[in-house]
Amino acid sequence: MKSFIHRILRSRTASAVSNQHGQQFSAVNQLVSELKNAKLIYFGEFHSENRIVEFQTELIRKWRESLKPPQRLHVVMEHFSIDMQQILDTFRQSEETDEAAFEQLLCSYQDVGTEGHDLKPYKDLLLHARRDKGVQVLLHGGFIPRNHASRLNKECKDIESKKEFFAKMGETYLPSQLDPMYGALFEEQSTYKLRGRPEHEMLIQSLMQGTDLYSPVDGEKMSKDDEEAEESPMSRLYQAQLLKDHAMAYRIANLMLDHYQEHKSLNNDRYLVIAGFGHLKHRLGVPDCLMGYLREEALRNIDQSRRGAAMDLLLSLTDTPVMSSSNHNQTRGSSLIGCQMMYEAYLEDNYPLLQDAIEKAGDDDDEIERLKCQMTKELYLKNPKKLDECILKSDEIRSPLLSYAAGVAGFQYPSSDYLFLYDEDDDNVLTDADLTSDQDECPFSNDAKDETRAAYESVGKSAGLKGSAAKARAIMGQIGYKEEDMAYIGDDDLYNYQGVANPHLVAKIKPGETVLDCGSGLGIDSFLAMRDCGADKFVDESSESHDLVAPFVFGVDLSGTEVAHTNKRSAERGYSPKRIRFTQGDIEKLYLPYKFDVVISNGAFCLIPSKQKAFESVFNALKPGGRIAISQTTIKTDGLDPNYEWPVCMRMFAKLDTLEPMLTRIGYQNVAVIDAESPMEGIEIPIEAAEESASSERFKIHGKYADQYEFLDEHDMDELCKIVTVYAEKPM
């Protein structure tokens, strides 16, 4: 089974049923824990949609596992007419193999030929009925044959024809005049107009015409038209729809009453009703008809036990399911699950980052579609709370699920108690890499890299202008650099320090080693590595070969201007070109002619979209037995509050608790995530350092927060983030 993006939303709390990252339908476990004590669950579907059927099948499996014999689970399906009960019983009881029994079911279904649903997606669901061990799953045909609904719509246009029609239907599918439930069948006995509700008729009309019921304008106009044309084609279609609803409700009522009297208890049997969402939405149609039939039975049946059974069921189905109880008498309540496709949530209307990306894409429809898919996947995997927030802001979701009473129809109930929202795009399934990677490439990776590159190109252009060496010395001194380190760098380079910590404290570079500096910036850490590996002792080397000779330092940076500056400063510092070199490159895609004893990095990994790719790339660059010391900022385990729109850089920080398992998965050993003891706030800058003059033309990466990020002033960054140095080794 392919994994795909999906959410289960609760109407009652305007929240999602939580799911565990990487596990398809894991939210079903939570859903069943909330609904396992329900007497009846309605499931409104779109027919034969694979994703919905997979979800239904998992729901049945989990619900069945939560029950114990002699409890039974009855599945009443629209897909089979009541006349087809024999072929369902034969399928269940057949001694043939599952494959043969299912093929025979398909053949028999086609031979009857009245319903015409594609049953192949339901194979695994139906096969639950053939499992002998444990709780029994019983299948029931739920609908009146389609041809009867067609006949009512097209042929029964006068009182006599309707009288004859309903007398015939009363023999099998509907209550007869002698049945106590007959009083719930018609709104007007004299005209044989089936009982319904005005809001239900408006709902069916809106489903056929695409009108908006949650806006008073369209709804008022539609209801007025209906009043003027009671026997219009639309009203006859509605009566045909009601015929199906009444027949299914009558079928369910009799099943439940018969089983209740058989077991003398509400506790044994549970019911799952599967029908098109239009037959169940807002608890109209089948649910409304069922309550009407039980009410009439409770009032009018002369059999006292039957009246009592109907009353108990009526009261039970009115309740909300009890979440959990060891008391079997708490098996009560009903719930409605509906379905909707993810694209109908229109995330682009409520997710500013996606709006910005779409705007940049211009008229490139393929790129816009790619962005929608990737950013939806990004939210699903990394920030599902934000995804839920965007979904619940959508009018297409919010109106029927939460604001259902505000529109012209004034619905009494939400469209469903739980909404299964699914991505129907077969090209946007979740791969194994998606589900196992803790820090995947973000969907705006190209944009992020372009912005990072552009920013640091500007830094490189102004790197030759004087900065504040005193301020750099104050900062470096508080994050672990020693006076001799800063003296070695010297005031001509010190003000170009870039970083978040001191990776040298962990790297412990030894003489004779080869060092790779990932995100080498303006060269400060590379110059210190030259000293520690001893490469700075080799000067005035001449050779026709351009190859580096150990010990050496090799720097890689995304910015071409920074690379140009560091190569120039290396020469001016007197370093041999055979011992140090800087090149422009992407850490996620390192293609280097050398292997290294040590890889260091100071801050560059903060802004790498795919940490997984970067650590894999570094792993390949190491010699066997080589080690890494990667200093970076991380988000603590509890993550970022989804109620804020955080800066892109912060959203690209790795989650602290994902680093060790990620590196282990890649193949590193002896992994340690070490507190760099480098605060993000509270670094003290001496007055004299703060007042030291520096060129105003130097480009600064970090300035005043944009207005949209003013909320950051209210947060303690050290509570949200942690700067660490990641140590790990490549096996020998």
VMD Tcl script that draws the C-alpha trace (Angstrom):
set ca {
  {0.00 0.00 0.00}
  {1.41 3.40 -0.99}
  {1.53 6.00 1.75}
  {-0.09 9.34 1.08}
  {-0.81 12.62 2.80}
  {-3.95 12.55 4.92}
  {-5.46 14.15 8.00}
  {-8.40 13.28 10.25}
  {-10.08 16.38 11.64}
  {-12.53 16.58 14.54}
  {-15.44 18.94 14.28}
  {-16.07 18.96 18.03}
  {-12.65 20.39 18.95}
  {-11.55 21.88 15.60}
  {-8.41 19.78 15.82}
  {-6.74 16.79 14.22}
  {-6.58 13.21 15.36}
  {-2.84 12.86 15.85}
  {-0.79 10.43 13.80}
  {2.74 9.13 14.22}
  {5.26 10.32 11.64}
  {6.11 7.66 9.10}
  {3.24 5.30 9.86}
  {0.37 5.15 7.39}
  {-3.04 5.51 9.06}
  {-1.52 5.50 12.56}
  {-4.18 8.08 13.46}
  {-6.74 5.29 13.08}
  {-5.50 3.89 16.39}
  {-6.45 7.14 18.10}
  {-9.72 7.36 16.16}
  {-10.73 3.84 17.21}
  {-9.85 4.61 20.82}
  {-12.34 7.49 20.60}
  {-15.04 5.54 18.77}
  {-14.60 1.90 19.78}
  {-17.56 2.07 22.18}
  {-19.87 3.57 19.55}
  {-22.95 1.58 18.64}
  {-23.02 2.96 15.09}
  {-20.52 4.69 12.82}
  {-21.61 6.22 9.53}
  {-18.92 6.52 6.87}
  {-19.70 8.92 4.03}
  {-17.46 8.08 1.09}
  {-16.71 8.80 -2.53}
  {-17.24 5.43 -4.15}
  {-14.33 3.15 -5.07}
  {-11.66 5.74 -4.23}
  {-8.62 3.66 -3.27}
  {-7.40 5.96 -0.50}
  {-10.79 6.04 1.18}
  {-11.22 2.28 0.95}
  {-7.75 1.71 2.43}
  {-8.75 3.93 5.34}
  {-12.07 2.11 5.77}
  {-10.33 -1.26 5.71}
  {-7.89 -0.16 8.41}
  {-10.77 1.25 10.46}
  {-12.59 -2.09 10.31}
  {-9.44 -3.99 11.22}
  {-8.69 -1.81 14.23}
  {-12.29 -1.63 15.40}
  {-12.60 -5.38 15.11}
  {-9.42 -5.84 17.16}
  {-10.91 -3.68 19.93}
  {-13.96 -5.97 20.27}
  {-14.33 -9.40 21.83}
  {-16.61 -12.33 20.95}
  {-19.57 -12.68 21.04}
  {-19.61 -9.07 19.85}
  {-20.14 -8.77 16.10}
  {-19.41 -6.00 13.63}
  {-22.10 -5.46 10.98}
  {-21.09 -3.61 7.81}
  {-24.06 -2.24 5.88}
  {-23.05 -1.13 2.39}
  {-24.77 0.99 -0.22}
  {-22.89 -0.94 -2.91}
  {-25.15 -3.98 -2.52}
  {-28.91 -3.90 -2.83}
  {-31.02 -5.67 -0.23}
  {-31.78 -8.25 -2.95}
  {-28.07 -9.15 -3.07}
  {-27.92 -10.48 0.49}
  {-27.71 -14.05 -0.75}
  {-24.53 -13.44 -2.78}
  {-22.93 -11.74 0.25}
  {-23.79 -14.68 2.48}
  {-22.44 -17.09 -0.13}
  {-19.20 -15.09 -0.34}
  {-18.78 -15.16 3.40}
  {-19.51 -18.87 3.81}
  {-17.76 -20.18 0.69}
  {-15.08 -22.80 1.28}
  {-13.18 -21.62 -1.78}
  {-9.94 -19.66 -1.45}
  {-10.27 -15.92 -0.83}
  {-9.30 -15.22 -4.44}
  {-11.83 -17.64 -5.86}
  {-14.58 -16.49 -3.51}
  {-13.99 -12.84 -4.44}
  {-14.00 -13.61 -8.17}
  {-17.28 -15.47 -7.73}
  {-18.69 -12.47 -5.84}
  {-17.74 -10.17 -8.74}
  {-19.39 -12.49 -11.25}
  {-22.59 -12.77 -9.23}
  {-22.64 -9.01 -8.69}
  {-22.36 -8.37 -12.42}
  {-25.02 -10.97 -13.18}
  {-27.52 -9.10 -10.97}
  {-26.33 -5.91 -12.60}
  {-28.49 -3.33 -10.84}
  {-25.90 -1.44 -8.78}
  {-22.80 -1.10 -10.98}
  {-20.16 -0.17 -8.38}
  {-16.50 -1.04 -8.90}
  {-15.94 -3.57 -6.11}
  {-12.27 -4.35 -6.79}
  {-10.93 -1.63 -4.44}
  {-13.07 -3.14 -1.65}
  {-11.51 -6.59 -1.86}
  {-9.51 -6.46 1.38}
  {-12.40 -4.79 3.19}
  {-14.86 -7.48 2.12}
  {-12.45 -10.28 2.97}
  {-12.71 -9.33 6.65}
  {-16.08 -11.10 6.55}
  {-14.31 -14.39 5.76}
  {-12.05 -14.34 8.81}
  {-13.22 -17.15 11.07}
  {-11.22 -16.30 14.17}
  {-12.17 -13.56 16.58}
  {-15.02 -11.13 16.17}
  {-17.35 -11.87 13.27}
  {-17.75 -9.27 10.53}
  {-21.13 -9.60 8.79}
  {-21.94 -7.92 5.47}
  {-25.38 -6.53 4.64}
  {-26.82 -5.11 1.44}
  {-28.19 -1.71 2.30}
  {-29.92 -0.11 -0.68}
  {-33.06 -0.45 -2.68}
  {-32.15 -1.51 -6.25}
  {-31.32 1.53 -8.37}
  {-33.97 0.84 -10.97}
  {-36.71 1.49 -8.39}
  {-35.37 4.97 -7.64}
  {-35.23 5.63 -11.36}
  {-38.78 4.46 -11.76}
  {-40.05 6.77 -8.99}
  {-38.32 9.72 -10.63}
  {-39.35 9.09 -14.23}
  {-42.62 7.12 -14.17}
  {-44.53 7.94 -10.98}
  {-45.91 11.41 -11.70}
  {-49.46 11.07 -10.40}
  {-51.06 9.93 -7.14}
  {-52.26 6.54 -8.44}
  {-48.89 5.52 -9.83}
  {-47.18 6.55 -6.59}
  {-49.73 4.66 -4.50}
  {-49.13 1.52 -6.51}
  {-45.37 2.01 -6.40}
  {-45.14 2.42 -2.62}
  {-47.49 -0.49 -2.00}
  {-45.08 -2.67 -3.98}
  {-42.01 -1.25 -2.18}
  {-43.72 -1.97 1.16}
  {-43.49 -5.67 0.46}
  {-39.68 -5.68 0.76}
  {-37.85 -2.36 1.07}
  {-40.06 0.06 2.99}
  {-42.61 -0.15 5.83}
  {-46.07 -1.22 4.81}
  {-49.20 0.47 6.11}
  {-49.45 -2.11 8.90}
  {-45.88 -1.52 10.05}
  {-45.55 0.76 13.12}
  {-42.71 2.55 11.34}
  {-44.99 3.57 8.48}
  {-45.67 6.89 10.17}
  {-42.07 8.00 9.49}
  {-42.25 7.29 5.76}
  {-44.30 10.15 4.33}
  {-44.45 13.84 4.94}
  {-47.83 13.91 3.24}
  {-49.69 10.59 3.04}
  {-52.20 12.01 0.58}
  {-49.52 12.93 -1.98}
  {-47.04 10.15 -1.14}
  {-44.35 12.73 -0.61}
  {-41.50 11.07 1.29}
  {-40.53 12.65 4.57}
  {-37.44 14.81 4.36}
  {-36.21 18.16 5.54}
  {-35.94 21.49 3.68}
  {-32.24 21.76 4.47}
  {-31.71 18.25 3.13}
  {-33.39 19.12 -0.15}
  {-31.20 22.22 -0.35}
  {-28.15 20.05 0.32}
  {-28.99 17.57 -2.45}
  {-29.66 20.42 -4.87}
  {-26.36 22.06 -3.97}
  {-24.47 18.78 -4.57}
  {-26.01 18.54 -8.03}
  {-25.64 22.19 -9.01}
  {-22.50 23.20 -7.13}
  {-24.18 26.04 -5.28}
  {-22.92 27.36 -1.96}
  {-25.18 26.55 0.97}
  {-23.02 28.36 3.48}
  {-23.60 31.75 1.90}
  {-27.06 33.21 2.52}
  {-27.36 34.68 -1.00}
  {-27.27 31.46 -3.00}
  {-29.24 29.53 -0.40}
  {-32.11 32.03 -0.20}
  {-32.47 32.11 -3.97}
  {-32.43 28.32 -4.21}
  {-35.08 27.75 -1.53}
  {-37.37 30.31 -3.16}
  {-37.11 28.54 -6.51}
  {-38.00 25.24 -4.87}
  {-41.15 26.65 -3.33}
  {-42.31 27.84 -6.73}
  {-41.78 24.49 -8.38}
  {-42.73 21.70 -6.00}
  {-42.94 19.05 -8.75}
  {-39.94 20.29 -10.67}
  {-37.37 17.82 -12.05}
  {-35.13 18.75 -9.10}
  {-37.83 17.92 -6.54}
  {-38.46 14.55 -8.23}
  {-34.73 13.82 -8.12}
  {-34.80 14.64 -4.44}
  {-37.67 12.21 -3.86}
  {-35.66 9.50 -5.67}
  {-32.71 10.27 -3.39}
  {-34.98 10.09 -0.34}
  {-36.27 6.72 -1.47}
  {-32.73 5.31 -1.17}
  {-32.25 6.97 2.22}
  {-35.53 5.64 3.60}
  {-34.86 2.12 2.32}
  {-31.39 2.02 3.88}
  {-32.61 3.51 7.17}
  {-35.48 1.01 7.34}
  {-33.03 -1.82 6.66}
  {-30.68 -0.64 9.45}
  {-33.55 -0.13 11.90}
  {-34.78 -3.69 11.44}
  {-31.28 -5.18 11.63}
  {-30.54 -3.35 14.87}
  {-33.90 -4.17 16.44}
  {-33.66 -7.85 15.47}
  {-30.12 -8.14 16.82}
  {-31.05 -6.25 19.97}
  {-33.91 -8.61 20.74}
  {-31.76 -11.60 19.84}
  {-29.08 -10.66 22.38}
  {-31.24 -8.67 24.81}
  {-28.45 -6.13 25.09}
  {-26.93 -3.06 23.51}
  {-23.46 -4.39 24.21}
  {-22.89 -7.10 21.65}
  {-23.17 -5.76 18.14}
  {-21.70 -2.70 16.42}
  {-22.60 -1.22 13.06}
  {-20.65 0.48 10.29}
  {-22.78 2.04 7.55}
  {-20.92 2.85 4.33}
  {-22.72 5.07 1.82}
  {-22.07 8.03 -0.43}
  {-21.39 11.14 1.65}
  {-24.47 12.83 0.19}
  {-26.69 10.23 1.89}
  {-25.23 11.04 5.32}
  {-23.90 14.60 5.33}
  {-24.99 16.80 8.24}
  {-26.73 13.67 9.63}
  {-29.49 14.15 7.08}
  {-30.77 11.44 4.76}
  {-30.11 7.98 6.19}
  {-29.31 9.08 9.81}
  {-32.38 11.31 9.99}
  {-34.64 8.63 8.52}
  {-33.25 6.00 10.91}
  {-34.07 8.15 13.93}
  {-37.57 8.70 12.56}
  {-38.20 4.96 12.17}
  {-36.90 4.13 15.64}
  {-39.05 6.90 17.09}
  {-42.19 5.54 15.44}
  {-41.34 2.02 16.57}
  {-40.84 3.20 20.15}
  {-44.21 4.96 20.11}
  {-46.48 2.65 18.14}
  {-45.40 -0.97 18.25}
  {-47.84 -3.03 20.30}
  {-45.01 -5.35 21.37}
  {-43.64 -3.93 24.60}
  {-40.19 -5.52 24.18}
  {-39.93 -4.14 20.65}
  {-40.91 -0.67 21.87}
  {-38.31 -0.90 24.63}
  {-35.63 -1.99 22.19}
  {-36.44 0.92 19.88}
  {-36.35 3.40 22.75}
  {-33.00 2.11 24.01}
  {-31.52 2.29 20.51}
  {-32.98 5.74 19.93}
  {-31.47 7.10 23.13}
  {-28.17 5.35 22.47}
  {-27.72 6.72 18.96}
  {-28.47 10.23 20.17}
  {-25.41 10.12 22.46}
  {-21.81 10.91 21.69}
  {-19.64 7.77 21.92}
  {-17.95 7.31 25.28}
  {-14.18 7.59 24.77}
  {-13.16 4.60 26.89}
  {-14.72 2.51 29.56}
  {-14.37 -0.92 31.08}
  {-18.11 -0.79 31.77}
  {-19.79 -2.56 28.85}
  {-23.01 -0.67 29.54}
  {-21.28 2.42 28.13}
  {-21.46 0.98 24.58}
  {-23.51 3.83 23.20}
  {-23.49 6.64 20.72}
  {-23.12 7.23 17.01}
  {-20.61 9.16 14.94}
  {-20.24 10.29 11.34}
  {-17.02 10.20 9.33}
  {-16.88 12.16 6.07}
  {-14.31 12.52 3.31}
  {-12.86 15.36 1.30}
  {-9.96 15.75 -1.11}
  {-6.97 17.74 0.09}
  {-6.89 20.11 -2.88}
  {-10.29 21.44 -1.79}
  {-8.65 22.94 1.29}
  {-6.90 25.50 -0.97}
  {-3.79 25.76 1.19}
  {-2.38 28.52 -1.00}
  {-5.05 30.86 0.39}
  {-3.86 30.41 3.97}
  {-0.14 29.68 3.78}
  {1.90 32.85 3.06}
  {5.08 30.97 2.17}
  {3.25 29.04 -0.53}
  {1.64 32.25 -1.76}
  {5.07 33.86 -2.08}
  {6.50 30.83 -3.88}
  {3.58 30.75 -6.32}
  {4.02 34.46 -7.00}
  {7.70 33.90 -7.82}
  {6.76 31.03 -10.14}
  {4.75 33.41 -12.30}
  {2.81 31.67 -15.05}
  {4.72 28.40 -14.79}
  {1.82 26.05 -14.01}
  {4.06 22.99 -13.66}
  {6.26 24.77 -11.13}
  {3.21 25.99 -9.20}
  {1.86 22.44 -9.03}
  {5.27 21.15 -7.90}
  {5.42 23.77 -5.16}
  {1.94 22.91 -3.92}
  {2.80 19.23 -3.74}
  {6.18 19.68 -2.10}
  {5.11 22.27 0.43}
  {2.05 20.26 1.41}
  {4.34 17.28 1.94}
  {6.75 19.46 3.92}
  {3.97 20.59 6.25}
  {2.58 17.07 6.64}
  {5.93 15.57 7.61}
  {7.44 18.40 9.65}
  {4.72 20.71 10.85}
  {1.34 18.95 10.79}
  {-0.11 21.44 13.28}
  {0.54 24.23 10.81}
  {-1.02 22.13 8.06}
  {-4.12 21.61 10.20}
  {-4.27 25.31 10.96}
  {-4.19 26.18 7.26}
  {-6.81 23.55 6.45}
  {-9.16 24.73 9.18}
  {-8.90 28.31 7.92}
  {-10.17 27.24 4.52}
  {-13.79 28.22 3.91}
  {-14.31 24.95 2.03}
  {-13.46 23.03 5.20}
  {-14.42 25.41 7.96}
  {-17.93 26.25 6.75}
  {-19.43 22.73 6.65}
  {-17.34 21.39 9.54}
  {-17.40 24.26 12.04}
  {-19.71 27.05 10.84}
  {-22.46 24.79 9.54}
  {-25.27 26.62 11.34}
  {-24.36 30.07 10.01}
  {-25.44 29.60 6.40}
  {-28.91 29.85 4.94}
  {-29.62 26.14 5.47}
  {-28.94 26.46 9.19}
  {-27.78 22.87 9.58}
  {-28.23 21.36 13.02}
  {-25.11 19.19 12.81}
  {-21.66 19.53 11.20}
  {-21.10 17.90 7.84}
  {-19.34 15.13 9.78}
  {-18.00 14.53 13.26}
  {-14.66 13.48 11.77}
  {-13.37 14.48 8.35}
  {-10.91 12.26 6.49}
  {-8.92 14.60 4.25}
  {-6.67 12.93 1.68}
  {-4.32 13.87 -1.14}
  {-5.68 12.17 -4.24}
  {-2.59 12.93 -6.40}
  {-0.95 9.64 -7.40}
  {2.24 11.54 -8.26}
  {2.57 12.91 -4.75}
  {2.79 9.73 -2.69}
  {5.12 9.51 0.29}
  {8.27 7.55 -0.47}
  {10.27 5.46 1.98}
  {12.83 8.26 2.05}
  {10.10 10.73 3.01}
  {8.93 8.53 5.86}
  {12.35 7.60 7.26}
  {14.23 10.88 6.88}
  {14.08 13.07 9.96}
  {15.25 16.18 8.11}
  {14.23 16.10 4.50}
  {14.88 18.69 1.87}
  {12.46 21.53 2.36}
  {10.22 22.41 -0.59}
  {11.68 25.90 -0.89}
  {15.27 24.56 -1.00}
  {16.16 26.21 -4.30}
  {14.79 29.56 -3.17}
  {16.55 29.23 0.18}
  {19.88 28.47 -1.45}
  {19.48 31.33 -3.89}
  {18.72 33.76 -1.07}
  {21.60 32.45 1.05}
  {24.01 32.68 -1.86}
  {22.89 36.22 -2.72}
  {23.24 37.41 0.88}
  {26.73 36.01 1.31}
  {27.83 37.27 -2.10}
  {27.14 40.73 -0.67}
  {29.12 39.84 2.45}
  {32.06 38.77 0.32}
  {32.02 41.99 -1.70}
  {32.40 44.11 1.44}
  {34.77 41.78 3.31}
  {37.77 43.97 2.52}
  {36.25 46.95 4.29}
  {37.26 47.53 7.91}
  {35.08 45.96 10.58}
  {35.23 45.86 14.36}
  {37.98 43.49 15.47}
  {37.24 44.35 19.11}
  {33.63 43.24 18.78}
  {34.70 40.02 17.03}
  {37.23 39.38 19.81}
  {34.54 39.87 22.46}
  {32.17 37.44 20.77}
  {34.81 34.80 20.02}
  {36.12 34.96 23.55}
  {32.71 34.07 24.97}
  {32.17 31.03 22.73}
  {35.44 29.24 23.41}
  {38.20 30.81 21.31}
  {41.43 31.56 23.18}
  {43.55 34.68 23.10}
  {46.24 32.84 21.13}
  {43.64 31.88 18.53}
  {42.61 35.48 18.04}
  {46.22 36.67 18.07}
  {47.02 34.17 15.32}
  {44.16 35.43 13.17}
  {45.14 39.07 13.68}
  {43.11 42.26 13.45}
  {43.23 42.30 9.64}
  {40.99 39.22 9.48}
  {39.42 38.93 12.90}
  {36.46 41.19 12.10}
  {35.44 38.76 9.35}
  {34.65 35.98 11.82}
  {31.47 34.09 11.00}
  {30.06 31.27 13.07}
  {27.90 30.06 15.94}
  {30.43 28.18 18.10}
  {34.00 26.84 18.16}
  {34.22 23.50 16.30}
  {37.98 23.27 17.01}
  {37.24 22.36 20.62}
  {35.70 19.12 19.36}
  {37.69 18.53 16.17}
  {41.11 18.53 17.92}
  {42.98 18.75 14.63}
  {46.40 17.08 14.74}
  {49.60 17.88 12.86}
  {49.79 16.20 9.47}
  {46.01 15.90 8.95}
  {43.93 17.01 6.00}
  {40.98 19.26 6.84}
  {37.78 20.16 4.96}
  {35.98 23.34 6.09}
  {32.35 23.21 4.92}
  {30.92 26.70 4.59}
  {34.36 28.27 4.99}
  {33.00 31.80 4.74}
  {35.76 34.40 5.07}
  {38.31 31.86 6.24}
  {38.79 32.38 9.98}
  {38.31 28.73 11.02}
  {40.27 27.53 7.99}
  {43.22 29.70 9.00}
  {43.13 28.23 12.52}
  {43.01 24.75 10.96}
  {46.15 25.63 8.97}
  {47.95 26.31 12.22}
  {46.66 23.17 13.98}
  {47.47 20.72 11.16}
  {50.85 22.34 10.62}
  {50.24 23.35 7.02}
  {51.17 26.97 7.73}
  {54.77 25.92 8.26}
  {55.23 25.18 4.56}
  {55.94 28.30 2.48}
  {57.38 29.14 -0.93}
  {56.66 25.67 -2.29}
  {56.94 25.39 -6.05}
  {55.72 22.55 -8.23}
  {54.15 22.10 -11.64}
  {51.37 20.07 -10.02}
  {48.32 21.91 -8.73}
  {47.44 19.10 -6.33}
  {47.32 19.83 -2.64}
  {49.87 18.08 -0.45}
  {49.15 16.90 3.11}
  {48.81 18.47 5.53}
  {46.37 20.87 3.89}
  {43.07 22.71 4.36}
  {40.34 22.80 1.73}
  {37.41 25.22 2.05}
  {34.03 25.02 0.30}
  {31.50 27.83 0.29}
  {28.33 28.69 -1.60}
  {29.45 32.30 -2.17}
  {31.86 33.04 -5.00}
  {32.89 36.43 -3.60}
  {33.75 34.93 -0.22}
  {35.82 32.23 -1.92}
  {37.67 34.91 -3.90}
  {38.35 36.88 -0.72}
  {39.68 33.87 1.23}
  {41.98 32.77 -1.60}
  {43.34 36.34 -1.78}
  {43.84 36.56 2.00}
  {45.52 33.13 2.08}
  {48.14 34.38 -0.35}
  {48.55 37.65 1.57}
  {49.07 35.69 4.79}
  {51.90 33.80 3.12}
  {50.29 30.36 2.99}
  {51.52 27.94 0.35}
  {48.93 27.38 -2.43}
  {49.72 23.66 -2.14}
  {48.47 23.67 1.48}
  {45.25 25.67 1.33}
  {42.57 26.23 -1.26}
  {39.01 27.54 -1.36}
  {36.38 26.69 -3.95}
  {32.75 27.46 -4.57}
  {30.45 24.50 -4.01}
  {27.29 23.03 -2.51}
  {27.74 21.00 0.68}
  {24.80 18.77 -0.29}
  {26.73 17.82 -3.45}
  {30.44 17.65 -2.67}
  {32.48 16.40 -5.61}
  {36.06 16.69 -4.37}
  {39.32 15.12 -5.56}
  {40.49 14.55 -1.98}
  {39.54 12.58 1.13}
  {39.88 14.13 4.56}
  {40.88 13.23 8.10}
  {38.69 15.94 9.61}
  {35.67 17.91 8.45}
  {34.72 21.07 10.32}
  {31.87 23.50 9.84}
  {30.76 26.54 11.79}
  {27.18 27.61 11.13}
  {26.82 26.60 7.49}
  {24.66 23.57 8.31}
  {22.07 25.91 9.84}
  {21.04 27.05 6.35}
  {21.36 23.78 4.44}
  {17.88 22.67 3.32}
  {18.61 18.93 3.49}
  {20.72 18.00 6.49}
  {20.51 14.35 5.44}
  {22.11 15.03 2.05}
  {24.78 17.23 3.58}
  {25.83 14.68 6.20}
  {25.83 11.95 3.54}
  {28.01 14.13 1.31}
  {30.46 14.79 4.17}
  {30.52 11.06 5.01}
  {31.66 10.33 1.46}
  {34.38 12.99 1.72}
  {35.93 11.43 4.85}
  {38.74 8.93 4.89}
  {37.94 5.69 6.72}
  {38.41 6.54 10.38}
  {37.91 10.25 9.70}
  {35.81 12.45 11.98}
  {33.55 15.50 11.86}
  {32.94 18.51 14.12}
  {29.91 20.36 12.79}
  {28.70 23.35 14.80}
  {25.10 24.33 14.10}
  {21.96 25.77 15.63}
  {19.11 23.37 16.30}
  {15.49 23.54 17.39}
  {14.84 21.87 20.71}
  {12.66 18.76 20.85}
  {9.37 20.52 21.47}
  {9.76 22.41 18.21}
  {8.48 25.80 17.08}
  {5.04 27.06 18.00}
  {2.91 26.54 14.87}
  {0.90 29.65 15.72}
  {3.79 31.81 14.44}
  {5.24 32.16 10.96}
  {8.92 31.68 11.78}
  {11.78 33.00 9.61}
  {12.93 30.60 6.91}
  {16.37 30.25 8.53}
  {14.84 29.02 11.80}
  {12.53 26.62 10.00}
  {15.60 25.12 8.33}
  {17.34 24.42 11.64}
  {17.59 20.72 12.38}
  {15.51 19.33 15.23}
  {17.90 18.49 18.03}
  {16.63 14.97 18.63}
  {16.87 13.98 14.95}
  {20.62 14.40 14.51}
  {21.96 11.31 16.28}
  {19.54 8.82 14.62}
  {20.09 10.46 11.24}
  {23.88 10.13 11.40}
  {23.65 6.59 12.69}
  {21.40 5.69 9.79}
  {23.90 7.17 7.33}
  {26.66 4.99 8.75}
  {28.56 7.17 11.21}
  {29.68 5.70 14.50}
  {30.47 7.13 17.94}
  {28.00 9.93 17.29}
  {27.83 12.63 19.95}
  {25.76 15.82 19.91}
  {27.73 18.13 22.19}
  {26.43 21.31 23.81}
  {28.58 24.05 22.29}
  {27.91 26.28 25.32}
  {27.35 29.08 22.88}
  {24.36 31.27 23.84}
  {22.16 32.91 21.23}
  {21.35 35.72 23.65}
  {23.23 37.41 26.47}
  {26.65 37.80 24.86}
  {28.17 40.92 26.40}
  {29.95 43.38 24.13}
  {32.30 45.79 25.98}
  {31.45 49.45 25.49}
  {34.76 50.17 23.81}
  {34.21 47.28 21.38}
  {30.68 48.39 20.60}
  {31.91 51.92 19.92}
  {34.82 50.88 17.68}
  {34.35 52.34 14.23}
  {33.64 50.08 11.29}
  {32.77 50.80 7.69}
  {29.07 51.50 7.32}
  {29.24 49.91 3.87}
  {29.98 46.45 5.23}
  {27.04 44.16 4.47}
  {25.41 42.61 7.54}
  {23.44 39.36 7.45}
  {21.73 39.88 10.80}
  {19.97 43.18 11.30}
  {16.71 44.42 12.73}
  {13.91 41.86 12.38}
  {11.43 42.56 9.65}
  {8.08 43.75 10.97}
  {6.59 40.30 10.49}
  {9.20 38.87 12.87}
  {8.84 41.43 15.66}
  {7.34 38.64 17.77}
  {10.87 37.18 18.07}
  {11.67 39.96 20.53}
  {9.20 38.30 22.91}
  {10.94 34.93 22.78}
  {14.08 33.68 24.50}
  {16.06 32.15 21.65}
  {17.99 29.98 24.10}
  {14.70 28.41 25.17}
  {13.77 27.64 21.58}
  {17.17 26.76 20.16}
  {20.38 25.04 21.14}
  {23.77 25.42 19.48}
  {25.63 22.13 19.32}
  {28.71 20.62 17.75}
  {28.08 17.24 16.17}
  {30.94 14.78 16.50}
  {30.98 11.50 14.59}
  {33.42 9.10 12.95}
  {33.47 7.14 9.72}
  {34.21 3.46 10.40}
  {37.62 2.12 9.35}
}
mol new
graphics top color blue
foreach p $ca { graphics top sphere $p radius 0.5 }
foreach p [lrange $ca 0 end-1] q [lrange $ca 1 end] { graphics top cylinder $p $q radius 0.2 }
display resetview
